[in-house]
Amino acid sequence: MSGTSAALKPPADAVRPVRHPEAPAPGELLGAHYEHCFGCGEGQRHGLHLQARAGDGLSVTAEFTVQAAHQGAPGLAHGGILTTALDETLGSLNWLLRVIAVTGRLETDFVRPVPVDTVLHLDAEITAVHGRKIYSRATGRIGGPDGPVAVRAEALFIEVKVDHFIENGRPAEIEAAMADPDQVRRARAFEVNP
Ligand SMILES: CCCCCCCCCCCC(=O)SCCNC(=O)CCNC(=O)[C@H](O)C(C)(C)COP(=O)(O)OP(=O)(O)OC[C@H]1O[C@@H](n2cnc3c(N)ncnc32)[C@H](O)[C@@H]1OP(=O)(O)O
C-alpha cells in the first residue's frame, strides 16, 4: 500500500520543466556537490558515497552499496539511511535544471528489507515545477537495475538562493566550501543559473 499527501501533488498549472542546455550529458557522472555531504561526499568515512549519473531528459540514476555502518536491524539497512539515499538522488536532479534547491518534503515507502552489502539501484525524475517548487519521484531496486522495488519516494524540493547556505550554515564550512579548488563542485554548490 502506498499513498502520497496532497502537498506532493503538483497543482494543475504546474509545468514540465526543460533540461538546462548546460546540464551534464546523459551518462555523465554528476560527482559530489560537497566533499562532506553524508549522501555523496568522498570525505565522509561512513557516508553513502552515492554516485549519481545524468539520464535522459530530467532523470538520474544512482547506486549505493549498503555498508555495515548503515544497519538498523541486524544485517539490514536502516530506514533513515535508505531515505537519505533517495533524498540525495532526488537532490541531484536539480543540477539538471542548474538550480539550487533543498528538500521541503519527502515521503518514502519501504517495500522490501535491504540487506547489508546489497547494491541499491536508484532512478529518479523531475515530474513538474511550479514557481520555486520542484516535484520529483525516485525508486530503489535490489538485485539489479530491473530488480524488485525495495523503496520509493516522492518529494518536493524548494529552490533557494545561495544566501540560504551563507546565512544558515556554519561559517567555517561555508568559507571552506567557497574556497574548494574543485570548480565543478563549487559551481554546483554556489552557482544559480536558472
Ligand atoms: C552548499 C551546498 C549546496 C548544495 C545543494 C543542496 C544539495 C541537496 C542535498 C540533499 C537534500 C538535503 O538534504 S536538503 C537539507 C534538508 N532541507 C532543509 O534543510 C530545508 C529546511 N527548510 C527551509 O529552509 C525552508 O522551509 C524552505 C527553504 C524549504 C522554504 O522556506 P521559504 O524559502 O521561506 O519558502 P516558503 O515561502 O515557505 O515556501 C515556498 C513554497 O513552497 C511550499 N513549501 C515549503 N515547504 C514545504 C513543505 N515542507 N511541504 C509542502 N510545501 C512546502 C510553500 O507552501 C510555498 O508554496 P507556494 O505558496 O509558493 O505555493
The ligand as an ORCA input file, in Angstrom:
! r2SCAN-3c Opt
* xyz 0 1
  C      26.303     24.339     -0.162
  C      25.742     23.075     -0.793
  C      24.542     23.252     -1.694
  C      24.141     22.016     -2.435
  C      22.733     21.871     -2.875
  C      21.859     21.038     -1.949
  C      22.035     19.568     -2.052
  C      20.881     18.714     -1.599
  C      21.274     17.625     -0.657
  C      20.174     16.623     -0.358
  C      18.932     17.271      0.103
  C      19.013     17.842      1.505
  O      19.430     17.208      2.435
  S      18.441     19.426      1.742
  C      18.511     19.699      3.512
  C      17.179     19.406      4.207
  N      16.227     20.505      3.970
  C      16.329     21.677      4.608
  O      17.208     21.936      5.427
  C      15.278     22.722      4.284
  C      14.786     23.429      5.544
  N      13.640     24.276      5.224
  C      13.824     25.559      4.813
  O      14.955     26.093      4.840
  C      12.631     26.324      4.328
  O      11.454     25.796      4.921
  C      12.488     26.281      2.786
  C      13.727     26.928      2.114
  C      12.341     24.834      2.234
  C      11.229     27.053      2.370
  O      11.265     28.292      3.003
  P      10.998     29.644      2.173
  O      12.120     29.896      1.242
  O      10.676     30.723      3.185
  O       9.767     29.348      1.264
  P       8.198     29.259      1.616
  O       7.578     30.547      1.208
  O       7.970     28.760      2.996
  O       7.747     28.086      0.619
  C       7.783     28.245     -0.790
  C       6.688     27.367     -1.355
  O       6.990     26.006     -1.019
  C       5.936     25.450     -0.200
  N       6.553     24.614      0.831
  C       7.643     24.911      1.594
  N       7.937     23.892      2.424
  C       7.003     22.935      2.197
  C       6.738     21.650      2.743
  N       7.528     21.129      3.701
  N       5.692     20.925      2.276
  C       4.895     21.436      1.291
  N       5.095     22.660      0.733
  C       6.119     23.408      1.176
  C       5.223     26.647      0.388
  O       3.876     26.318      0.703
  C       5.322     27.648     -0.757
  O       4.352     27.311     -1.728
  P       3.579     28.442     -2.598
  O       2.969     29.384     -1.606
  O       4.647     29.097     -3.435
  O       2.608     27.675     -3.411
*
